[in-house]
Amino acid sequence: MKKIIYSLIILIPISIFFYAQELIVSPKRKPLEPYHQKRLDNPKEYNMNISSHFTTKEYIPYLFVTLNTTQPLSTKAIKVRQEISEMNTNIE
Protein backbone atom coordinates (compact mmCIF):
# COMPACT_ATOMS: atom_id res chain seq x y z
CA MET A 1 0.00 0.00 0.00
CA LYS A 2 2.83 2.39 0.85
CA LYS A 3 4.48 1.70 -2.51
CA ILE A 4 1.30 2.75 -4.31
CA ILE A 5 1.02 5.96 -2.30
CA TYR A 6 4.69 6.83 -2.86
CA SER A 7 4.33 6.07 -6.54
CA LEU A 8 1.31 8.36 -6.78
CA ILE A 9 3.14 11.10 -4.86
CA ILE A 10 5.91 10.95 -7.45
CA LEU A 11 3.86 10.32 -10.61
CA ILE A 12 1.11 12.90 -10.11
CA PRO A 13 3.44 15.96 -9.93
CA ILE A 14 5.47 14.65 -12.88
CA SER A 15 2.36 14.18 -15.00
CA ILE A 16 1.07 17.63 -14.01
CA PHE A 17 4.44 19.12 -14.96
CA PHE A 18 4.38 17.55 -18.44
CA TYR A 19 0.76 18.56 -18.98
CA ALA A 20 1.47 22.18 -17.97
CA GLN A 21 4.62 22.21 -20.09
CA GLU A 22 2.60 21.22 -23.16
CA LEU A 23 0.11 24.03 -22.50
CA ILE A 24 2.87 26.62 -22.13
CA VAL A 25 5.15 25.51 -24.97
CA SER A 26 2.46 24.84 -27.56
CA PRO A 27 -0.82 26.42 -26.53
CA LYS A 28 -3.94 25.87 -28.59
CA ARG A 29 -4.34 28.60 -31.17
CA LYS A 30 -7.46 30.72 -31.13
CA PRO A 31 -9.27 30.51 -34.45
CA LEU A 32 -9.22 33.57 -36.68
CA GLU A 33 -12.35 35.62 -36.04
CA PRO A 34 -14.15 37.44 -38.88
CA TYR A 35 -13.13 40.85 -37.52
CA HIS A 36 -9.47 39.72 -37.50
CA GLN A 37 -9.71 38.75 -41.14
CA LYS A 38 -11.41 42.05 -41.98
CA ARG A 39 -8.48 43.99 -40.48
CA LEU A 40 -5.92 41.80 -42.23
CA ASP A 41 -7.67 42.24 -45.57
CA ASN A 42 -8.05 46.04 -45.23
CA PRO A 43 -5.13 47.37 -43.15
CA LYS A 44 -5.27 50.86 -44.72
CA GLU A 45 -8.86 51.24 -43.54
CA TYR A 46 -7.67 50.65 -39.96
CA ASN A 47 -4.57 52.91 -40.22
CA MET A 48 -2.20 49.94 -40.14
CA ASN A 49 0.82 48.74 -42.08
CA ILE A 50 1.24 44.97 -41.99
CA SER A 51 4.40 43.23 -43.12
CA SER A 52 5.21 39.54 -42.86
CA HIS A 53 8.56 38.32 -41.60
CA PHE A 54 10.29 35.18 -40.35
CA THR A 55 12.33 34.73 -37.19
CA THR A 56 16.03 34.44 -37.91
CA LYS A 57 16.84 31.13 -36.29
CA GLU A 58 13.63 29.06 -36.42
CA TYR A 59 12.02 30.64 -39.51
CA ILE A 60 8.70 31.06 -37.72
CA PRO A 61 6.36 33.39 -39.60
CA TYR A 62 4.93 36.45 -37.89
CA LEU A 63 3.16 39.67 -38.83
CA PHE A 64 4.62 43.03 -37.83
CA VAL A 65 1.91 45.70 -37.45
CA THR A 66 2.72 49.41 -37.32
CA LEU A 67 0.66 52.56 -37.32
CA ASN A 68 0.21 54.20 -40.71
CA THR A 69 1.42 57.73 -40.00
CA THR A 70 0.32 59.16 -43.35
CA GLN A 71 -3.32 59.27 -42.25
CA PRO A 72 -4.67 61.37 -39.37
CA LEU A 73 -5.44 59.65 -36.08
CA SER A 74 -9.02 58.93 -35.11
CA THR A 75 -10.56 60.78 -32.16
CA LYS A 76 -10.37 57.59 -30.09
CA ALA A 77 -6.67 57.16 -30.88
CA ILE A 78 -5.99 60.79 -29.98
CA LYS A 79 -7.80 60.36 -26.67
CA VAL A 80 -5.90 57.15 -25.83
CA ARG A 81 -2.55 58.77 -26.67
CA GLN A 82 -3.44 61.79 -24.53
CA GLU A 83 -4.34 59.57 -21.57
CA ILE A 84 -1.12 57.58 -21.92
CA SER A 85 1.00 60.72 -22.15
CA GLU A 86 -0.64 61.99 -18.95
CA MET A 87 0.61 58.80 -17.25
CA ASN A 88 4.21 59.78 -18.15
CA THR A 89 4.64 56.83 -20.52
CA ASN A 90 6.58 57.12 -23.77
CA ILE A 91 4.84 55.99 -26.94
CA GLU A 92 5.72 56.53 -30.56
N, CA, C and O atoms as CSV, one atom per row, in Angstrom:
chain,resi,resn,atom,element,x,y,z
A,1,MET,N,N,0.823,-1.205,0.000
A,1,MET,CA,C,0.000,0.000,0.000
A,1,MET,C,C,0.863,1.262,0.000
A,1,MET,O,O,0.561,2.233,-0.695
A,2,LYS,N,N,1.948,1.236,0.794
A,2,LYS,CA,C,2.831,2.393,0.849
A,2,LYS,C,C,3.510,2.621,-0.498
A,2,LYS,O,O,3.733,3.767,-0.889
A,3,LYS,N,N,3.839,1.552,-1.208
A,3,LYS,CA,C,4.478,1.697,-2.513
A,3,LYS,C,C,3.549,2.421,-3.494
A,3,LYS,O,O,3.996,3.249,-4.287
A,4,ILE,N,N,2.281,2.106,-3.430
A,4,ILE,CA,C,1.303,2.750,-4.314
A,4,ILE,C,C,1.190,4.235,-3.983
A,4,ILE,O,O,1.159,5.073,-4.885
A,5,ILE,N,N,1.131,4.556,-2.715
A,5,ILE,CA,C,1.022,5.958,-2.302
A,5,ILE,C,C,2.272,6.735,-2.713
A,5,ILE,O,O,2.168,7.839,-3.247
A,6,TYR,N,N,3.447,6.165,-2.466
A,6,TYR,CA,C,4.688,6.828,-2.860
A,6,TYR,C,C,4.774,6.978,-4.378
A,6,TYR,O,O,5.240,7.999,-4.884
A,7,SER,N,N,4.331,5.978,-5.082
A,7,SER,CA,C,4.331,6.066,-6.543
A,7,SER,C,C,3.416,7.190,-7.026
A,7,SER,O,O,3.766,7.938,-7.939
A,8,LEU,N,N,2.247,7.300,-6.408
A,8,LEU,CA,C,1.314,8.365,-6.778
A,8,LEU,C,C,1.883,9.738,-6.430
A,8,LEU,O,O,1.729,10.692,-7.193
A,9,ILE,N,N,2.541,9.834,-5.276
A,9,ILE,CA,C,3.137,11.104,-4.860
A,9,ILE,C,C,4.196,11.546,-5.877
A,9,ILE,O,O,4.367,12.743,-6.109
A,10,ILE,N,N,4.882,10.618,-6.464
A,10,ILE,CA,C,5.910,10.949,-7.452
A,10,ILE,C,C,5.305,11.141,-8.839
A,10,ILE,O,O,5.681,12.077,-9.545
A,11,LEU,N,N,4.386,10.283,-9.241
A,11,LEU,CA,C,3.861,10.320,-10.611
A,11,LEU,C,C,2.894,11.482,-10.872
A,11,LEU,O,O,2.893,12.049,-11.965
A,12,ILE,N,N,2.090,11.833,-9.896
A,12,ILE,CA,C,1.108,12.904,-10.112
A,12,ILE,C,C,1.795,14.245,-10.396
A,12,ILE,O,O,1.434,14.900,-11.374
A,13,PRO,N,N,2.772,14.685,-9.583
A,13,PRO,CA,C,3.436,15.956,-9.932
A,13,PRO,C,C,4.178,15.909,-11.277
A,13,PRO,O,O,4.207,16.899,-12.008
A,14,ILE,N,N,4.765,14.773,-11.593
A,14,ILE,CA,C,5.469,14.652,-12.876
A,14,ILE,C,C,4.482,14.761,-14.029
A,14,ILE,O,O,4.762,15.446,-15.013
A,15,SER,N,N,3.345,14.106,-13.928
A,15,SER,CA,C,2.356,14.182,-15.000
A,15,SER,C,C,1.769,15.589,-15.101
A,15,SER,O,O,1.510,16.068,-16.205
A,16,ILE,N,N,1.558,16.249,-13.980
A,16,ILE,CA,C,1.068,17.632,-14.008
A,16,ILE,C,C,2.101,18.537,-14.673
A,16,ILE,O,O,1.750,19.415,-15.462
A,17,PHE,N,N,3.366,18.320,-14.354
A,17,PHE,CA,C,4.436,19.121,-14.959
A,17,PHE,C,C,4.430,18.979,-16.481
A,17,PHE,O,O,4.495,19.983,-17.190
A,18,PHE,N,N,4.353,17.756,-16.990
A,18,PHE,CA,C,4.384,17.554,-18.438
A,18,PHE,C,C,3.128,18.103,-19.109
A,18,PHE,O,O,3.196,18.610,-20.228
A,19,TYR,N,N,1.992,18.005,-18.439
A,19,TYR,CA,C,0.755,18.565,-18.983
A,19,TYR,C,C,0.860,20.093,-19.065
A,19,TYR,O,O,0.515,20.685,-20.087
A,20,ALA,N,N,1.334,20.725,-17.993
A,20,ALA,CA,C,1.474,22.184,-17.971
A,20,ALA,C,C,2.513,22.631,-18.995
A,20,ALA,O,O,2.338,23.659,-19.649
A,21,GLN,N,N,3.579,21.875,-19.132
A,21,GLN,CA,C,4.617,22.211,-20.090
A,21,GLN,C,C,4.042,22.225,-21.506
A,21,GLN,O,O,4.371,23.111,-22.296
A,22,GLU,N,N,3.213,21.284,-21.826
A,22,GLU,CA,C,2.597,21.221,-23.158
A,22,GLU,C,C,1.700,22.437,-23.393
A,22,GLU,O,O,1.668,22.982,-24.496
A,23,LEU,N,N,0.975,22.859,-22.362
A,23,LEU,CA,C,0.112,24.031,-22.503
A,23,LEU,C,C,0.916,25.310,-22.699
A,23,LEU,O,O,0.496,26.198,-23.440
A,24,ILE,N,N,2.057,25.410,-22.049
A,24,ILE,CA,C,2.869,26.618,-22.133
A,24,ILE,C,C,3.662,26.656,-23.437
A,24,ILE,O,O,3.708,27.687,-24.108
A,25,VAL,N,N,4.285,25.539,-23.794
A,25,VAL,CA,C,5.153,25.507,-24.970
A,25,VAL,C,C,4.352,25.554,-26.262
A,25,VAL,O,O,4.722,26.283,-27.183
A,26,SER,N,N,3.275,24.804,-26.355
A,26,SER,CA,C,2.459,24.841,-27.563
A,26,SER,C,C,0.990,24.989,-27.194
A,26,SER,O,O,0.237,24.015,-27.195
A,27,PRO,N,N,0.592,26.212,-26.882
A,27,PRO,CA,C,-0.816,26.425,-26.530
A,27,PRO,C,C,-1.717,26.262,-27.743
A,27,PRO,O,O,-1.272,26.391,-28.883
A,28,LYS,N,N,-2.968,25.981,-27.492
A,28,LYS,CA,C,-3.936,25.872,-28.585
A,28,LYS,C,C,-4.148,27.259,-29.178
A,28,LYS,O,O,-4.291,28.239,-28.448
A,29,ARG,N,N,-4.166,27.334,-30.473
A,29,ARG,CA,C,-4.344,28.603,-31.167
A,29,ARG,C,C,-5.823,28.958,-31.218
A,29,ARG,O,O,-6.679,28.105,-31.450
A,30,LYS,N,N,-6.097,30.225,-30.999
A,30,LYS,CA,C,-7.460,30.716,-31.129
A,30,LYS,C,C,-7.783,30.830,-32.612
A,30,LYS,O,O,-6.958,31.325,-33.380
A,31,PRO,N,N,-8.948,30.391,-33.028
A,31,PRO,CA,C,-9.274,30.505,-34.455
A,31,PRO,C,C,-9.409,31.965,-34.874
A,31,PRO,O,O,-9.763,32.827,-34.068
A,32,LEU,N,N,-9.124,32.226,-36.137
A,32,LEU,CA,C,-9.221,33.569,-36.682
A,32,LEU,C,C,-10.683,33.995,-36.732
A,32,LEU,O,O,-11.512,33.340,-37.363
A,33,GLU,N,N,-10.985,35.089,-36.065
A,33,GLU,CA,C,-12.353,35.621,-36.041
A,33,GLU,C,C,-12.601,36.451,-37.303
A,33,GLU,O,O,-11.649,36.912,-37.933
A,34,PRO,N,N,-13.867,36.646,-37.676
A,34,PRO,CA,C,-14.152,37.443,-38.882
A,34,PRO,C,C,-13.598,38.872,-38.809
A,34,PRO,O,O,-13.138,39.408,-39.817
A,35,TYR,N,N,-13.639,39.490,-37.617
A,35,TYR,CA,C,-13.126,40.852,-37.524
A,35,TYR,C,C,-11.604,40.893,-37.644
A,35,TYR,O,O,-11.050,41.906,-38.069
A,36,HIS,N,N,-10.914,39.800,-37.273
A,36,HIS,CA,C,-9.467,39.721,-37.498
A,36,HIS,C,C,-9.183,39.711,-38.998
A,36,HIS,O,O,-8.327,40.447,-39.488
A,37,GLN,N,N,-9.909,38.873,-39.704
A,37,GLN,CA,C,-9.708,38.749,-41.145
A,37,GLN,C,C,-10.018,40.059,-41.850
A,37,GLN,O,O,-9.341,40.428,-42.809
A,38,LYS,N,N,-11.040,40.763,-41.375
A,38,LYS,CA,C,-11.407,42.046,-41.976
A,38,LYS,C,C,-10.257,43.044,-41.845
A,38,LYS,O,O,-9.966,43.775,-42.791
A,39,ARG,N,N,-9.607,43.080,-40.692
A,39,ARG,CA,C,-8.484,43.992,-40.483
A,39,ARG,C,C,-7.268,43.572,-41.308
A,39,ARG,O,O,-6.544,44.421,-41.829
A,40,LEU,N,N,-7.049,42.273,-41.426
A,40,LEU,CA,C,-5.919,41.795,-42.229
A,40,LEU,C,C,-6.126,42.071,-43.718
A,40,LEU,O,O,-5.171,42.343,-44.446
A,41,ASP,N,N,-7.369,41.998,-44.159
A,41,ASP,CA,C,-7.665,42.237,-45.574
A,41,ASP,C,C,-7.646,43.721,-45.936
A,41,ASP,O,O,-7.344,44.074,-47.076
A,42,ASN,N,N,-7.966,44.597,-44.972
A,42,ASN,CA,C,-8.048,46.038,-45.234
A,42,ASN,C,C,-7.231,46.837,-44.211
A,42,ASN,O,O,-7.809,47.602,-43.440
A,43,PRO,N,N,-5.915,46.679,-44.187
A,43,PRO,CA,C,-5.130,47.374,-43.154
A,43,PRO,C,C,-5.158,48.897,-43.294
A,43,PRO,O,O,-5.098,49.607,-42.290
A,44,LYS,N,N,-5.247,49.401,-44.507
A,44,LYS,CA,C,-5.266,50.857,-44.715
A,44,LYS,C,C,-6.507,51.477,-44.078
A,44,LYS,O,O,-6.453,52.591,-43.557
A,45,GLU,N,N,-7.610,50.758,-44.122
A,45,GLU,CA,C,-8.862,51.243,-43.543
A,45,GLU,C,C,-8.737,51.400,-42.022
A,45,GLU,O,O,-9.431,52.218,-41.418
A,46,TYR,N,N,-7.851,50.617,-41.415
A,46,TYR,CA,C,-7.672,50.655,-39.960
A,46,TYR,C,C,-6.365,51.355,-39.564
A,46,TYR,O,O,-5.886,51.190,-38.443
A,47,ASN,N,N,-5.790,52.140,-40.493
A,47,ASN,CA,C,-4.574,52.907,-40.219
A,47,ASN,C,C,-3.392,52.018,-39.835
A,47,ASN,O,O,-2.610,52.376,-38.954
A,48,MET,N,N,-3.258,50.873,-40.484
A,48,MET,CA,C,-2.195,49.944,-40.137
A,48,MET,C,C,-1.340,49.624,-41.357
A,48,MET,O,O,-1.813,49.636,-42.494
A,49,ASN,N,N,-0.077,49.339,-41.090
A,49,ASN,CA,C,0.818,48.743,-42.082
A,49,ASN,C,C,1.152,47.352,-41.569
A,49,ASN,O,O,1.577,47.203,-40.423
A,50,ILE,N,N,0.969,46.345,-42.389
A,50,ILE,CA,C,1.242,44.974,-41.986
A,50,ILE,C,C,2.297,44.395,-42.917
A,50,ILE,O,O,2.143,44.407,-44.138
A,51,SER,N,N,3.373,43.889,-42.320
A,51,SER,CA,C,4.402,43.225,-43.119
A,51,SER,C,C,4.697,41.861,-42.511
A,51,SER,O,O,4.715,41.709,-41.289
A,52,SER,N,N,4.926,40.886,-43.355
A,52,SER,CA,C,5.206,39.535,-42.860
A,52,SER,C,C,6.706,39.296,-42.834
A,52,SER,O,O,7.436,39.727,-43.726
A,53,HIS,N,N,7.145,38.608,-41.806
A,53,HIS,CA,C,8.561,38.316,-41.605
A,53,HIS,C,C,8.719,36.894,-41.069
A,53,HIS,O,O,7.737,36.215,-40.770
A,54,PHE,N,N,9.960,36.464,-40.957
A,54,PHE,CA,C,10.285,35.177,-40.353
A,54,PHE,C,C,11.351,35.394,-39.293
A,54,PHE,O,O,12.232,36.237,-39.462
A,55,THR,N,N,11.278,34.638,-38.197
A,55,THR,CA,C,12.334,34.734,-37.194
A,55,THR,C,C,13.626,34.221,-37.806
A,55,THR,O,O,13.611,33.384,-38.708
A,56,THR,N,N,14.734,34.731,-37.310
A,56,THR,CA,C,16.032,34.435,-37.906
A,56,THR,C,C,16.430,32.978,-37.750
A,56,THR,O,O,16.829,32.330,-38.717
A,57,LYS,N,N,16.322,32.473,-36.553
A,57,LYS,CA,C,16.843,31.131,-36.295
A,57,LYS,C,C,15.851,30.026,-36.671
A,57,LYS,O,O,16.218,29.073,-37.357
A,58,GLU,N,N,14.597,30.150,-36.224
A,58,GLU,CA,C,13.629,29.058,-36.415
A,58,GLU,C,C,12.772,29.209,-37.659
A,58,GLU,O,O,12.040,28.286,-38.014
A,59,TYR,N,N,12.845,30.358,-38.331
A,59,TYR,CA,C,12.021,30.638,-39.511
A,59,TYR,C,C,10.527,30.505,-39.226
A,59,TYR,O,O,9.776,29.924,-40.010
A,60,ILE,N,N,10.118,31.052,-38.096
A,60,ILE,CA,C,8.703,31.055,-37.717
A,60,ILE,C,C,8.075,32.321,-38.289
A,60,ILE,O,O,8.594,33.416,-38.070
A,61,PRO,N,N,6.965,32.190,-39.018
A,61,PRO,CA,C,6.362,33.391,-39.603
A,61,PRO,C,C,5.630,34.229,-38.554
A,61,PRO,O,O,5.044,33.703,-37.608
A,62,TYR,N,N,5.683,35.551,-38.750
A,62,TYR,CA,C,4.926,36.453,-37.889
A,62,TYR,C,C,4.575,37.707,-38.681
A,62,TYR,O,O,5.205,38.014,-39.692
A,63,LEU,N,N,3.566,38.422,-38.209
A,63,LEU,CA,C,3.157,39.673,-38.829
A,63,LEU,C,C,3.601,40.825,-37.942
A,63,LEU,O,O,3.415,40.785,-36.726
A,64,PHE,N,N,4.188,41.849,-38.547
A,64,PHE,CA,C,4.615,43.031,-37.826
A,64,PHE,C,C,3.651,44.156,-38.196
A,64,PHE,O,O,3.561,44.540,-39.362
A,65,VAL,N,N,2.936,44.682,-37.211
A,65,VAL,CA,C,1.906,45.695,-37.452
A,65,VAL,C,C,2.388,47.027,-36.900
A,65,VAL,O,O,2.781,47.121,-35.738
A,66,THR,N,N,2.355,48.056,-37.738
A,66,THR,CA,C,2.725,49.407,-37.315
A,66,THR,C,C,1.615,50.376,-37.692
A,66,THR,O,O,0.770,50.086,-38.539
A,67,LEU,N,N,1.639,51.520,-37.050
A,67,LEU,CA,C,0.659,52.562,-37.323
A,67,LEU,C,C,1.008,53.256,-38.635
A,67,LEU,O,O,2.169,53.585,-38.880
A,68,ASN,N,N,0.020,53.471,-39.459
A,68,ASN,CA,C,0.206,54.204,-40.711
A,68,ASN,C,C,0.173,55.692,-40.378
A,68,ASN,O,O,-0.889,56.242,-40.089
A,69,THR,N,N,1.330,56.341,-40.418
A,69,THR,CA,C,1.423,57.733,-39.995
A,69,THR,C,C,1.023,58.720,-41.086
A,69,THR,O,O,1.005,59.925,-40.838
A,70,THR,N,N,0.706,58.245,-42.275
A,70,THR,CA,C,0.323,59.162,-43.355
A,70,THR,C,C,-1.120,59.625,-43.206
A,70,THR,O,O,-1.501,60.642,-43.786
A,71,GLN,N,N,-1.920,58.904,-42.446
A,71,GLN,CA,C,-3.315,59.272,-42.254
A,71,GLN,C,C,-3.497,59.862,-40.857
A,71,GLN,O,O,-2.775,59.489,-39.932
A,72,PRO,N,N,-4.454,60.778,-40.695
A,72,PRO,CA,C,-4.671,61.367,-39.366
A,72,PRO,C,C,-5.229,60.335,-38.388
A,72,PRO,O,O,-5.893,59.376,-38.782
A,73,LEU,N,N,-4.947,60.552,-37.114
A,73,LEU,CA,C,-5.438,59.646,-36.076
A,73,LEU,C,C,-6.924,59.870,-35.839
A,73,LEU,O,O,-7.436,60.978,-36.001
A,74,SER,N,N,-7.604,58.798,-35.451
A,74,SER,CA,C,-9.022,58.926,-35.113
A,74,SER,C,C,-9.148,59.632,-33.758
A,74,SER,O,O,-8.169,59.761,-33.023
A,75,THR,N,N,-10.353,60.082,-33.442
A,75,THR,CA,C,-10.558,60.775,-32.157
A,75,THR,C,C,-10.294,59.834,-30.983
A,75,THR,O,O,-9.792,60.260,-29.943
A,76,LYS,N,N,-10.628,58.571,-31.148
A,76,LYS,CA,C,-10.372,57.593,-30.085
A,76,LYS,C,C,-8.863,57.407,-29.880
A,76,LYS,O,O,-8.393,57.343,-28.744
A,77,ALA,N,N,-8.110,57.321,-30.980
A,77,ALA,CA,C,-6.665,57.158,-30.879
A,77,ALA,C,C,-6.023,58.385,-30.241
A,77,ALA,O,O,-5.094,58.256,-29.444
A,78,ILE,N,N,-6.508,59.561,-30.583
A,78,ILE,CA,C,-5.985,60.792,-29.982
A,78,ILE,C,C,-6.243,60.798,-28.486
A,78,ILE,O,O,-5.369,61.168,-27.702
A,79,LYS,N,N,-7.444,60.386,-28.089
A,79,LYS,CA,C,-7.799,60.356,-26.665
A,79,LYS,C,C,-6.926,59.353,-25.907
A,79,LYS,O,O,-6.443,59.651,-24.815
A,80,VAL,N,N,-6.727,58.175,-26.480
A,80,VAL,CA,C,-5.900,57.149,-25.834
A,80,VAL,C,C,-4.470,57.646,-25.685
A,80,VAL,O,O,-3.870,57.486,-24.622
A,81,ARG,N,N,-3.916,58.246,-26.731
A,81,ARG,CA,C,-2.550,58.765,-26.670
A,81,ARG,C,C,-2.435,59.879,-25.627
A,81,ARG,O,O,-1.425,59.975,-24.930
A,82,GLN,N,N,-3.453,60.707,-25.523
A,82,GLN,CA,C,-3.437,61.788,-24.533
A,82,GLN,C,C,-3.443,61.199,-23.118
A,82,GLN,O,O,-2.696,61.655,-22.252
A,83,GLU,N,N,-4.284,60.190,-22.886
A,83,GLU,CA,C,-4.341,59.568,-21.565
A,83,GLU,C,C,-3.022,58.886,-21.212
A,83,GLU,O,O,-2.579,58.952,-20.065
A,84,ILE,N,N,-2.401,58.241,-22.173
A,84,ILE,CA,C,-1.118,57.578,-21.915
A,84,ILE,C,C,-0.032,58.605,-21.634
A,84,ILE,O,O,0.796,58.406,-20.745
A,85,SER,N,N,-0.028,59.703,-22.384
A,85,SER,CA,C,1.002,60.722,-22.153
A,85,SER,C,C,0.820,61.367,-20.776
A,85,SER,O,O,1.798,61.793,-20.162
A,86,GLU,N,N,-0.404,61.442,-20.294
A,86,GLU,CA,C,-0.636,61.985,-18.951
A,86,GLU,C,C,-0.112,61.042,-17.866
A,86,GLU,O,O,0.121,61.466,-16.734
A,87,MET,N,N,0.070,59.772,-18.208
A,87,MET,CA,C,0.614,58.802,-17.250
A,87,MET,C,C,2.134,58.776,-17.294
A,87,MET,O,O,2.748,57.914,-16.666
A,88,ASN,N,N,2.760,59.704,-18.022
A,88,ASN,CA,C,4.208,59.778,-18.151
A,88,ASN,C,C,4.808,58.512,-18.769
A,88,ASN,O,O,5.832,58.011,-18.304
A,89,THR,N,N,4.168,58.006,-19.811
A,89,THR,CA,C,4.642,56.829,-20.523
A,89,THR,C,C,5.026,57.245,-21.929
A,89,THR,O,O,4.294,58.001,-22.569
A,90,ASN,N,N,6.147,56.773,-22.417
A,90,ASN,CA,C,6.584,57.125,-23.773
A,90,ASN,C,C,5.968,56.182,-24.787
A,90,ASN,O,O,6.065,54.962,-24.658
A,91,ILE,N,N,5.335,56.758,-25.798
A,91,ILE,CA,C,4.836,55.985,-26.944
A,91,ILE,C,C,5.280,56.685,-28.208
A,91,ILE,O,O,5.583,57.878,-28.196
A,92,GLU,N,N,5.318,55.946,-29.289
A,92,GLU,CA,C,5.725,56.527,-30.563
A,92,GLU,C,C,4.650,56.344,-31.571
A,92,GLU,O,O,4.800,56.768,-32.717
